[in-house]
């Protein structure tokens, strides 16, 4: 997964610092290449390919559509070869694996990974429970925003929808950096609208950096 260049990263960090200086929020961006290995996608593809070649070869042999009769041993061998090809194809290609995973299952894995990131990064560890996680899972093109209890007491899930859509659009247009800046700026406005004023003695409770997970 390609990281941001220095200029892009500085723009994002500046937007975070502005948000944290002007509100009581602590903003943590977390970019993950994928949220799961999706091994079931690998095995599903391999099994389908093996069954297809087995059925096709068996029928073709029975109907004399191929020059010689195929033995069951040969059928099994061809199926295993194609199964191995399917495993290799899926193993080295996340998009291929994701083709065989349901939308619900992908969303479930993204939520689970985001919850893990929230805990690992200790986003709950602020005086007024005002930490915010922006979790971006690139392979799935899914984005989640998780606020701590202090945030969630006033900002509802639906309020984040516009911000999530900004980042998703940026992923699709391969302009993630600028979309993140816009999303952070919109988050700042949202916090101001819901009365999260800056502290009189602002302290940076969570380090300002972009988290990457490959």
Residue, then its C-alpha position, 0 to 999 in steps of 0.5 A: x500500500x502506497x503511503x502519502x508523500x510528504x506534502x500530502x501528509x502535511x496537509x492532512x496533519x494540518x487539518x487534524x491540528x486545526x480540528x484539535x485546536x478549534x474543538x475538543x476532538x482528538x482525530x485519528x486517521x487509520x488507513x488499512x490495505x484490507x480488513x481481513x485476508x478473506x481466505x474463504x474467497x480463495x477456497x471458494x474460487x478454487x473449489x468452483x474452478x475444480x468442480x467446473x473442470x471436473x464436470x466439463x471434462x467428464x461430460x465432454x469425455x462421455x459425449x466423445x467430444x474429446x479424442x480419448x476417454x478420460x479416466x477418473x484419475x485424470x479427471x481428479x488430476x485436472x481438477x487439482x491442477x485448476x484448483x491450485x491455479x485458483x488458489x494462487x490467483x486468489x492468494x496474490x490478488x485481494x480484488x479476486x478474493x473479494x469477488x467471492x465474499x458477500x457485502x455483508x461479510x465484508x462490512x462485518x470484517x471492516x467493522x471488526x477491524x475498525x473496533x480493534x484499531x479503536x482499542x489498539x490506538x487507545x482512542x478512548x483515552x481522552x479526558x472527555x472521551x472525545x476521540x474520533x477514529x477515521x478508519x479507511x479500508x482501501x481494498x473494500x472501499x469502505x470507510x467508518x467513523x467511530x466516535x468515543x462516548x463523549x462524541x456519540x452522546x451528541x453526534x449521531x451515526x447519520x451525521x457522519x454519513x456525508x463525511x464518509x461519502x467524501x472519503x469513499x469518493x476520494x478512494x474511487x477517484x484515487x485522490x484519498x489525500x485531498x478527500x481526507x483533508x475535506x473530511x477532517x475539515x467537515x468533521x471540525x465543522x460538525x463538532x463546532x455545530x454540536x458544541x465541542x469547544x476547544x479546551x482553555x489549555x489544549x493538550x494533544x492527548x493522542x499523537x497526530x500521525x497517520x496510522x497505516x496497516x498493510 
